Amino acid sequence: MNYQGYAARIEYSEEDGLFVGHIAGIKDVVGFHGESVQVFRAAFEEAVVDYLDTCAKLGRAP
């Protein structure tokens, strides 16, 4: 799964019944989750946007 040049590392938690992911290839840890592929994709895209906004506010490169 990719969005704006970022990829998601995806796992499934049988215990929680959720897809769990992190933005791959960055130094920070940014996680997200969803109970369906559609919800998971939306959470991933929101996480990428939030990550980029936070980097901009802090004045550092993503």
PDB file of N, CA, C and O in Angstrom:
ATOM      1  N   MET A   1       0.868  -1.162   0.000  1.00  0.00           N
ATOM      2  CA  MET A   1       0.000   0.000   0.000  1.00  0.00           C
ATOM      3  C   MET A   1       0.917   1.228   0.000  1.00  0.00           C
ATOM      4  O   MET A   1       1.816   1.335   0.835  1.00  0.00           O
ATOM      5  N   ASN A   2       0.689   2.145  -0.931  1.00  0.00           N
ATOM      6  CA  ASN A   2       1.513   3.343  -1.063  1.00  0.00           C
ATOM      7  C   ASN A   2       0.637   4.588  -1.123  1.00  0.00           C
ATOM      8  O   ASN A   2      -0.498   4.560  -1.599  1.00  0.00           O
ATOM      9  N   TYR A   3       1.214   5.694  -0.618  1.00  0.00           N
ATOM     10  CA  TYR A   3       0.515   6.977  -0.657  1.00  0.00           C
ATOM     11  C   TYR A   3       1.565   8.079  -0.588  1.00  0.00           C
ATOM     12  O   TYR A   3       2.394   8.093   0.322  1.00  0.00           O
ATOM     13  N   GLN A   4       1.533   8.985  -1.529  1.00  0.00           N
ATOM     14  CA  GLN A   4       2.436  10.135  -1.606  1.00  0.00           C
ATOM     15  C   GLN A   4       3.898   9.721  -1.459  1.00  0.00           C
ATOM     16  O   GLN A   4       4.680  10.429  -0.824  1.00  0.00           O
ATOM     17  N   GLY A   5       4.267   8.598  -2.033  1.00  0.00           N
ATOM     18  CA  GLY A   5       5.645   8.133  -2.001  1.00  0.00           C
ATOM     19  C   GLY A   5       6.028   7.357  -0.752  1.00  0.00           C
ATOM     20  O   GLY A   5       7.188   6.971  -0.608  1.00  0.00           O
ATOM     21  N   TYR A   6       5.092   7.119   0.150  1.00  0.00           N
ATOM     22  CA  TYR A   6       5.356   6.363   1.379  1.00  0.00           C
ATOM     23  C   TYR A   6       4.651   5.017   1.293  1.00  0.00           C
ATOM     24  O   TYR A   6       3.582   4.894   0.695  1.00  0.00           O
ATOM     25  N   ALA A   7       5.267   4.015   1.899  1.00  0.00           N
ATOM     26  CA  ALA A   7       4.709   2.667   1.894  1.00  0.00           C
ATOM     27  C   ALA A   7       4.292   2.283   3.307  1.00  0.00           C
ATOM     28  O   ALA A   7       4.847   2.763   4.295  1.00  0.00           O
ATOM     29  N   ALA A   8       3.302   1.410   3.372  1.00  0.00           N
ATOM     30  CA  ALA A   8       2.827   0.909   4.664  1.00  0.00           C
ATOM     31  C   ALA A   8       3.414  -0.479   4.906  1.00  0.00           C
ATOM     32  O   ALA A   8       3.456  -1.314   4.002  1.00  0.00           O
ATOM     33  N   ARG A   9       3.861  -0.709   6.128  1.00  0.00           N
ATOM     34  CA  ARG A   9       4.224  -2.053   6.578  1.00  0.00           C
ATOM     35  C   ARG A   9       2.970  -2.583   7.275  1.00  0.00           C
ATOM     36  O   ARG A   9       2.498  -1.989   8.245  1.00  0.00           O
ATOM     37  N   ILE A  10       2.439  -3.685   6.786  1.00  0.00           N
ATOM     38  CA  ILE A  10       1.123  -4.149   7.219  1.00  0.00           C
ATOM     39  C   ILE A  10       1.221  -5.499   7.919  1.00  0.00           C
ATOM     40  O   ILE A  10       1.911  -6.408   7.457  1.00  0.00           O
ATOM     41  N   GLU A  11       0.521  -5.609   9.033  1.00  0.00           N
ATOM     42  CA  GLU A  11       0.377  -6.872   9.759  1.00  0.00           C
ATOM     43  C   GLU A  11      -1.102  -7.024  10.119  1.00  0.00           C
ATOM     44  O   GLU A  11      -1.877  -6.070  10.044  1.00  0.00           O
ATOM     45  N   TYR A  12      -1.466  -8.221  10.503  1.00  0.00           N
ATOM     46  CA  TYR A  12      -2.828  -8.454  10.967  1.00  0.00           C
ATOM     47  C   TYR A  12      -2.771  -8.988  12.382  1.00  0.00           C
ATOM     48  O   TYR A  12      -2.057  -9.954  12.655  1.00  0.00           O
ATOM     49  N   SER A  13      -3.513  -8.373  13.282  1.00  0.00           N
ATOM     50  CA  SER A  13      -3.587  -8.827  14.670  1.00  0.00           C
ATOM     51  C   SER A  13      -4.819  -9.710  14.818  1.00  0.00           C
ATOM     52  O   SER A  13      -5.950  -9.226  14.860  1.00  0.00           O
ATOM     53  N   GLU A  14      -4.580 -10.993  14.896  1.00  0.00           N
ATOM     54  CA  GLU A  14      -5.684 -11.946  15.089  1.00  0.00           C
ATOM     55  C   GLU A  14      -6.379 -11.667  16.419  1.00  0.00           C
ATOM     56  O   GLU A  14      -7.604 -11.743  16.521  1.00  0.00           O
ATOM     57  N   GLU A  15      -5.592 -11.347  17.420  1.00  0.00           N
ATOM     58  CA  GLU A  15      -6.124 -11.088  18.761  1.00  0.00           C
ATOM     59  C   GLU A  15      -7.097  -9.911  18.773  1.00  0.00           C
ATOM     60  O   GLU A  15      -8.150  -9.973  19.408  1.00  0.00           O
ATOM     61  N   ASP A  16      -6.737  -8.836  18.065  1.00  0.00           N
ATOM     62  CA  ASP A  16      -7.569  -7.635  18.050  1.00  0.00           C
ATOM     63  C   ASP A  16      -8.526  -7.576  16.868  1.00  0.00           C
ATOM     64  O   ASP A  16      -9.451  -6.764  16.860  1.00  0.00           O
ATOM     65  N   GLY A  17      -8.313  -8.431  15.867  1.00  0.00           N
ATOM     66  CA  GLY A  17      -9.149  -8.410  14.673  1.00  0.00           C
ATOM     67  C   GLY A  17      -8.941  -7.156  13.844  1.00  0.00           C
ATOM     68  O   GLY A  17      -9.881  -6.643  13.238  1.00  0.00           O
ATOM     69  N   LEU A  18      -7.686  -6.653  13.817  1.00  0.00           N
ATOM     70  CA  LEU A  18      -7.374  -5.404  13.124  1.00  0.00           C
ATOM     71  C   LEU A  18      -6.155  -5.555  12.227  1.00  0.00           C
ATOM     72  O   LEU A  18      -5.247  -6.338  12.509  1.00  0.00           O
ATOM     73  N   PHE A  19      -6.153  -4.791  11.141  1.00  0.00           N
ATOM     74  CA  PHE A  19      -4.931  -4.577  10.384  1.00  0.00           C
ATOM     75  C   PHE A  19      -4.150  -3.510  11.132  1.00  0.00           C
ATOM     76  O   PHE A  19      -4.712  -2.486  11.521  1.00  0.00           O
ATOM     77  N   VAL A  20      -2.861  -3.740  11.334  1.00  0.00           N
ATOM     78  CA  VAL A  20      -2.000  -2.813  12.055  1.00  0.00           C
ATOM     79  C   VAL A  20      -0.851  -2.456  11.129  1.00  0.00           C
ATOM     80  O   VAL A  20      -0.259  -3.330  10.496  1.00  0.00           O
ATOM     81  N   GLY A  21      -0.535  -1.164  11.051  1.00  0.00           N
ATOM     82  CA  GLY A  21       0.532  -0.762  10.140  1.00  0.00           C
ATOM     83  C   GLY A  21       1.385   0.353  10.681  1.00  0.00           C
ATOM     84  O   GLY A  21       1.037   1.025  11.652  1.00  0.00           O
ATOM     85  N   HIS A  22       2.525   0.534  10.020  1.00  0.00           N
ATOM     86  CA  HIS A  22       3.452   1.617  10.296  1.00  0.00           C
ATOM     87  C   HIS A  22       3.939   2.158   8.956  1.00  0.00           C
ATOM     88  O   HIS A  22       3.994   1.426   7.968  1.00  0.00           O
ATOM     89  N   ILE A  23       4.289   3.435   8.927  1.00  0.00           N
ATOM     90  CA  ILE A  23       4.885   3.991   7.718  1.00  0.00           C
ATOM     91  C   ILE A  23       6.300   3.438   7.630  1.00  0.00           C
ATOM     92  O   ILE A  23       7.093   3.608   8.556  1.00  0.00           O
ATOM     93  N   ALA A  24       6.619   2.781   6.531  1.00  0.00           N
ATOM     94  CA  ALA A  24       7.923   2.153   6.340  1.00  0.00           C
ATOM     95  C   ALA A  24       8.933   3.170   5.817  1.00  0.00           C
ATOM     96  O   ALA A  24       8.579   4.114   5.110  1.00  0.00           O
ATOM     97  N   GLY A  25      10.198   2.958   6.180  1.00  0.00           N
ATOM     98  CA  GLY A  25      11.283   3.733   5.608  1.00  0.00           C
ATOM     99  C   GLY A  25      11.491   5.115   6.195  1.00  0.00           C
ATOM    100  O   GLY A  25      12.160   5.946   5.580  1.00  0.00           O
ATOM    101  N   ILE A  26      10.933   5.385   7.377  1.00  0.00           N
ATOM    102  CA  ILE A  26      11.162   6.675   8.028  1.00  0.00           C
ATOM    103  C   ILE A  26      11.815   6.421   9.386  1.00  0.00           C
ATOM    104  O   ILE A  26      11.715   5.326   9.938  1.00  0.00           O
ATOM    105  N   LYS A  27      12.492   7.458   9.922  1.00  0.00           N
ATOM    106  CA  LYS A  27      13.172   7.309  11.212  1.00  0.00           C
ATOM    107  C   LYS A  27      12.195   7.341  12.377  1.00  0.00           C
ATOM    108  O   LYS A  27      12.468   6.763  13.430  1.00  0.00           O
ATOM    109  N   ASP A  28      11.072   8.002  12.204  1.00  0.00           N
ATOM    110  CA  ASP A  28      10.060   8.098  13.251  1.00  0.00           C
ATOM    111  C   ASP A  28       9.163   6.860  13.234  1.00  0.00           C
ATOM    112  O   ASP A  28       9.149   6.101  12.265  1.00  0.00           O
ATOM    113  N   VAL A  29       8.424   6.672  14.312  1.00  0.00           N
ATOM    114  CA  VAL A  29       7.464   5.569  14.384  1.00  0.00           C
ATOM    115  C   VAL A  29       6.065   6.167  14.274  1.00  0.00           C
ATOM    116  O   VAL A  29       5.609   6.886  15.163  1.00  0.00           O
ATOM    117  N   VAL A  30       5.402   5.860  13.177  1.00  0.00           N
ATOM    118  CA  VAL A  30       4.044   6.348  12.935  1.00  0.00           C
ATOM    119  C   VAL A  30       3.174   5.133  12.657  1.00  0.00           C
ATOM    120  O   VAL A  30       3.353   4.447  11.651  1.00  0.00           O
ATOM    121  N   GLY A  31       2.233   4.874  13.552  1.00  0.00           N
ATOM    122  CA  GLY A  31       1.367   3.714  13.419  1.00  0.00           C
ATOM    123  C   GLY A  31      -0.074   4.094  13.139  1.00  0.00           C
ATOM    124  O   GLY A  31      -0.492   5.235  13.337  1.00  0.00           O
ATOM    125  N   PHE A  32      -0.822   3.103  12.674  1.00  0.00           N
ATOM    126  CA  PHE A  32      -2.241   3.293  12.350  1.00  0.00           C
ATOM    127  C   PHE A  32      -2.873   1.908  12.290  1.00  0.00           C
ATOM    128  O   PHE A  32      -2.166   0.903  12.225  1.00  0.00           O
ATOM    129  N   HIS A  33      -4.195   1.854  12.312  1.00  0.00           N
ATOM    130  CA  HIS A  33      -4.876   0.562  12.264  1.00  0.00           C
ATOM    131  C   HIS A  33      -6.284   0.727  11.697  1.00  0.00           C
ATOM    132  O   HIS A  33      -6.792   1.841  11.577  1.00  0.00           O
ATOM    133  N   GLY A  34      -6.898  -0.390  11.355  1.00  0.00           N
ATOM    134  CA  GLY A  34      -8.270  -0.382  10.858  1.00  0.00           C
ATOM    135  C   GLY A  34      -8.831  -1.780  10.814  1.00  0.00           C
ATOM    136  O   GLY A  34      -8.095  -2.755  10.659  1.00  0.00           O
ATOM    137  N   GLU A  35     -10.142  -1.875  10.951  1.00  0.00           N
ATOM    138  CA  GLU A  35     -10.780  -3.184  10.970  1.00  0.00           C
ATOM    139  C   GLU A  35     -11.127  -3.708   9.579  1.00  0.00           C
ATOM    140  O   GLU A  35     -11.501  -4.872   9.438  1.00  0.00           O
ATOM    141  N   SER A  36     -11.010  -2.880   8.562  1.00  0.00           N
ATOM    142  CA  SER A  36     -11.223  -3.311   7.181  1.00  0.00           C
ATOM    143  C   SER A  36     -10.161  -2.654   6.313  1.00  0.00           C
ATOM    144  O   SER A  36      -9.486  -1.718   6.742  1.00  0.00           O
ATOM    145  N   VAL A  37     -10.021  -3.147   5.098  1.00  0.00           N
ATOM    146  CA  VAL A  37      -9.028  -2.578   4.188  1.00  0.00           C
ATOM    147  C   VAL A  37      -9.350  -1.110   3.914  1.00  0.00           C
ATOM    148  O   VAL A  37      -8.440  -0.282   3.873  1.00  0.00           O
ATOM    149  N   GLN A  38     -10.611  -0.779   3.727  1.00  0.00           N
ATOM    150  CA  GLN A  38     -10.996   0.612   3.446  1.00  0.00           C
ATOM    151  C   GLN A  38     -10.654   1.526   4.619  1.00  0.00           C
ATOM    152  O   GLN A  38     -10.106   2.610   4.419  1.00  0.00           O
ATOM    153  N   VAL A  39     -10.968   1.104   5.823  1.00  0.00           N
ATOM    154  CA  VAL A  39     -10.674   1.909   7.013  1.00  0.00           C
ATOM    155  C   VAL A  39      -9.159   2.000   7.213  1.00  0.00           C
ATOM    156  O   VAL A  39      -8.633   3.056   7.563  1.00  0.00           O
ATOM    157  N   PHE A  40      -8.469   0.884   6.987  1.00  0.00           N
ATOM    158  CA  PHE A  40      -7.013   0.860   7.136  1.00  0.00           C
ATOM    159  C   PHE A  40      -6.352   1.820   6.143  1.00  0.00           C
ATOM    160  O   PHE A  40      -5.456   2.576   6.516  1.00  0.00           O
ATOM    161  N   ARG A  41      -6.789   1.791   4.890  1.00  0.00           N
ATOM    162  CA  ARG A  41      -6.218   2.676   3.865  1.00  0.00           C
ATOM    163  C   ARG A  41      -6.434   4.145   4.246  1.00  0.00           C
ATOM    164  O   ARG A  41      -5.517   4.957   4.119  1.00  0.00           O
ATOM    165  N   ALA A  42      -7.620   4.485   4.703  1.00  0.00           N
ATOM    166  CA  ALA A  42      -7.906   5.867   5.113  1.00  0.00           C
ATOM    167  C   ALA A  42      -7.018   6.271   6.290  1.00  0.00           C
ATOM    168  O   ALA A  42      -6.517   7.395   6.333  1.00  0.00           O
ATOM    169  N   ALA A  43      -6.822   5.357   7.245  1.00  0.00           N
ATOM    170  CA  ALA A  43      -5.965   5.647   8.401  1.00  0.00           C
ATOM    171  C   ALA A  43      -4.517   5.834   7.964  1.00  0.00           C
ATOM    172  O   ALA A  43      -3.823   6.705   8.489  1.00  0.00           O
ATOM    173  N   PHE A  44      -4.053   5.032   7.012  1.00  0.00           N
ATOM    174  CA  PHE A  44      -2.699   5.158   6.473  1.00  0.00           C
ATOM    175  C   PHE A  44      -2.511   6.516   5.803  1.00  0.00           C
ATOM    176  O   PHE A  44      -1.525   7.207   6.060  1.00  0.00           O
ATOM    177  N   GLU A  45      -3.450   6.898   4.950  1.00  0.00           N
ATOM    178  CA  GLU A  45      -3.349   8.177   4.255  1.00  0.00           C
ATOM    179  C   GLU A  45      -3.369   9.340   5.245  1.00  0.00           C
ATOM    180  O   GLU A  45      -2.619  10.303   5.087  1.00  0.00           O
ATOM    181  N   GLU A  46      -4.216   9.254   6.251  1.00  0.00           N
ATOM    182  CA  GLU A  46      -4.272  10.298   7.287  1.00  0.00           C
ATOM    183  C   GLU A  46      -2.949  10.353   8.056  1.00  0.00           C
ATOM    184  O   GLU A  46      -2.468  11.437   8.385  1.00  0.00           O
ATOM    185  N   ALA A  47      -2.364   9.195   8.341  1.00  0.00           N
ATOM    186  CA  ALA A  47      -1.092   9.151   9.064  1.00  0.00           C
ATOM    187  C   ALA A  47       0.025   9.810   8.249  1.00  0.00           C
ATOM    188  O   ALA A  47       0.855  10.530   8.805  1.00  0.00           O
ATOM    189  N   VAL A  48       0.048   9.567   6.946  1.00  0.00           N
ATOM    190  CA  VAL A  48       1.071  10.185   6.090  1.00  0.00           C
ATOM    191  C   VAL A  48       0.899  11.704   6.082  1.00  0.00           C
ATOM    192  O   VAL A  48       1.875  12.437   6.238  1.00  0.00           O
ATOM    193  N   VAL A  49      -0.317  12.175   5.904  1.00  0.00           N
ATOM    194  CA  VAL A  49      -0.581  13.621   5.893  1.00  0.00           C
ATOM    195  C   VAL A  49      -0.186  14.247   7.235  1.00  0.00           C
ATOM    196  O   VAL A  49       0.456  15.297   7.265  1.00  0.00           O
ATOM    197  N   ASP A  50      -0.566  13.608   8.336  1.00  0.00           N
ATOM    198  CA  ASP A  50      -0.209  14.114   9.661  1.00  0.00           C
ATOM    199  C   ASP A  50       1.301  14.137   9.854  1.00  0.00           C
ATOM    200  O   ASP A  50       1.843  15.093  10.410  1.00  0.00           O
ATOM    201  N   TYR A  51       1.981  13.092   9.400  1.00  0.00           N
ATOM    202  CA  TYR A  51       3.441  13.023   9.504  1.00  0.00           C
ATOM    203  C   TYR A  51       4.095  14.176   8.736  1.00  0.00           C
ATOM    204  O   TYR A  51       4.983  14.848   9.261  1.00  0.00           O
ATOM    205  N   LEU A  52       3.663  14.400   7.515  1.00  0.00           N
ATOM    206  CA  LEU A  52       4.232  15.479   6.700  1.00  0.00           C
ATOM    207  C   LEU A  52       3.929  16.847   7.310  1.00  0.00           C
ATOM    208  O   LEU A  52       4.793  17.724   7.313  1.00  0.00           O
ATOM    209  N   ASP A  53       2.722  17.039   7.823  1.00  0.00           N
ATOM    210  CA  ASP A  53       2.359  18.300   8.488  1.00  0.00           C
ATOM    211  C   ASP A  53       3.211  18.537   9.730  1.00  0.00           C
ATOM    212  O   ASP A  53       3.670  19.653   9.972  1.00  0.00           O
ATOM    213  N   THR A  54       3.419  17.491  10.509  1.00  0.00           N
ATOM    214  CA  THR A  54       4.225  17.613  11.728  1.00  0.00           C
ATOM    215  C   THR A  54       5.674  17.962  11.386  1.00  0.00           C
ATOM    216  O   THR A  54       6.281  18.818  12.030  1.00  0.00           O
ATOM    217  N   CYS A  55       6.218  17.299  10.377  1.00  0.00           N
ATOM    218  CA  CYS A  55       7.587  17.619   9.950  1.00  0.00           C
ATOM    219  C   CYS A  55       7.694  19.073   9.504  1.00  0.00           C
ATOM    220  O   CYS A  55       8.660  19.758   9.841  1.00  0.00           O
ATOM    221  N   ALA A  56       6.709  19.543   8.752  1.00  0.00           N
ATOM    222  CA  ALA A  56       6.719  20.931   8.298  1.00  0.00           C
ATOM    223  C   ALA A  56       6.654  21.902   9.476  1.00  0.00           C
ATOM    224  O   ALA A  56       7.368  22.905   9.495  1.00  0.00           O
ATOM    225  N   LYS A  57       5.804  21.608  10.455  1.00  0.00           N
ATOM    226  CA  LYS A  57       5.676  22.475  11.628  1.00  0.00           C
ATOM    227  C   LYS A  57       6.964  22.518  12.444  1.00  0.00           C
ATOM    228  O   LYS A  57       7.303  23.546  13.030  1.00  0.00           O
ATOM    229  N   LEU A  58       7.684  21.386  12.476  1.00  0.00           N
ATOM    230  CA  LEU A  58       8.929  21.315  13.228  1.00  0.00           C
ATOM    231  C   LEU A  58      10.130  21.823  12.424  1.00  0.00           C
ATOM    232  O   LEU A  58      11.238  21.942  12.948  1.00  0.00           O
ATOM    233  N   GLY A  59       9.890  22.118  11.149  1.00  0.00           N
ATOM    234  CA  GLY A  59      10.956  22.614  10.290  1.00  0.00           C
ATOM    235  C   GLY A  59      12.026  21.597   9.980  1.00  0.00           C
ATOM    236  O   GLY A  59      13.200  21.938   9.834  1.00  0.00           O
ATOM    237  N   ARG A  60      11.616  20.338   9.878  1.00  0.00           N
ATOM    238  CA  ARG A  60      12.581  19.285   9.551  1.00  0.00           C
ATOM    239  C   ARG A  60      12.111  18.473   8.352  1.00  0.00           C
ATOM    240  O   ARG A  60      10.918  18.392   8.057  1.00  0.00           O
ATOM    241  N   ALA A  61      13.065  17.887   7.685  1.00  0.00           N
ATOM    242  CA  ALA A  61      12.740  17.071   6.501  1.00  0.00           C
ATOM    243  C   ALA A  61      12.086  15.776   6.943  1.00  0.00           C
ATOM    244  O   ALA A  61      12.488  15.183   7.944  1.00  0.00           O
ATOM    245  N   PRO A  62      11.083  15.336   6.205  1.00  0.00           N
ATOM    246  CA  PRO A  62      10.439  14.045   6.544  1.00  0.00           C
ATOM    247  C   PRO A  62      11.408  12.871   6.307  1.00  0.00           C
ATOM    248  O   PRO A  62      11.046  11.716   6.536  1.00  0.00           O
TER     249      PRO A  62
END
